[in-house]
Amino acid sequence: MALDLLEQVKRYLRIDGGEDDDVLALLINDAKGYLADAGVLEIAEPDSSQDPERAERIRRYLDSYKLAIMQYVAAKYENREAIGGRPEVFSLGFASRIPQLQLECRALMGGETA
């Protein structure tokens, strides 16, 4: 059984309860917006009628996309500060994932081979 993204984020952050679900959902949506603005789009899960190689490529892309969301949410959630605090710093893992996702997204959306 596949977990929804909120449950995956909660596992990633080791959060058991549901008291922060609304905050986490907002951060997930913010992460998706951030990625979309960077040219990294959420692609639909592949169906069984697709070329198996392309479907596997899409699955790998989506895994990386979800991990980027988790890293974004973790940075925002774990470093909550009052307005005027120090500038936000994303992990090197998140920052380095963006160009990789941008290239793969362009290739998948344009049908090119990366």
RATAWO-V15801 format. One record per backbone hydrogen bond with DSSP energy under -0.5 kcal/mol. CO is the residue of the C=O (numbers start at 1). NH is the residue of the N-H. E is the energy in kcal/mol with one decimal. If there is no record, write none. Layout:
# RATAWO-V15801
co = <CO | CO>
nh = <NH | NH>
e = <E | E>
This chain:
# RATAWO-V15801
co = <4 | 5 | 6 | 7 | 8 | 9 | 10 | 10 | 11 | 14 | 18 | 20 | 21 | 22 | 23 | 24 | 25 | 26 | 27 | 28 | 29 | 30 | 31 | 32 | 33 | 34 | 35 | 36 | 39 | 41 | 47 | 51 | 52 | 53 | 54 | 55 | 56 | 57 | 58 | 59 | 60 | 61 | 62 | 63 | 64 | 65 | 66 | 67 | 68 | 69 | 70 | 71 | 72 | 73 | 74 | 75 | 77 | 82 | 91 | 92 | 93 | 94 | 94 | 95 | 96 | 97 | 98 | 99 | 100 | 101 | 102 | 103 | 104 | 105 | 106 | 107 | 107 | 112>
nh = <8 | 9 | 10 | 11 | 12 | 13 | 14 | 15 | 14 | 16 | 21 | 24 | 25 | 26 | 27 | 28 | 29 | 30 | 31 | 32 | 33 | 34 | 35 | 36 | 37 | 38 | 40 | 39 | 41 | 43 | 50 | 55 | 56 | 57 | 58 | 59 | 60 | 61 | 62 | 63 | 64 | 65 | 66 | 67 | 68 | 69 | 70 | 71 | 72 | 73 | 74 | 75 | 76 | 77 | 78 | 79 | 80 | 85 | 95 | 96 | 97 | 97 | 98 | 99 | 100 | 101 | 102 | 103 | 104 | 105 | 106 | 107 | 108 | 109 | 110 | 111 | 112 | 114>
e = <-2.1 | -2.7 | -2.4 | -2.1 | -2.5 | -2.4 | -0.6 | -3.0 | -0.7 | -0.5 | -1.5 | -2.8 | -2.5 | -1.9 | -2.3 | -2.4 | -2.2 | -2.4 | -2.5 | -2.4 | -2.1 | -2.6 | -2.7 | -2.5 | -2.5 | -1.1 | -3.1 | -1.7 | -0.7 | -0.6 | -1.6 | -2.8 | -2.1 | -1.9 | -2.4 | -2.2 | -2.3 | -2.2 | -2.8 | -2.2 | -2.1 | -2.7 | -2.7 | -2.1 | -2.2 | -2.0 | -2.5 | -2.6 | -2.4 | -2.9 | -2.6 | -2.2 | -2.3 | -3.3 | -2.7 | -0.8 | -0.8 | -1.6 | -2.5 | -2.7 | -1.0 | -0.5 | -1.1 | -0.6 | -0.8 | -2.6 | -2.7 | -2.3 | -2.2 | -2.9 | -2.3 | -2.2 | -2.7 | -2.8 | -2.2 | -0.9 | -1.1 | -0.6>
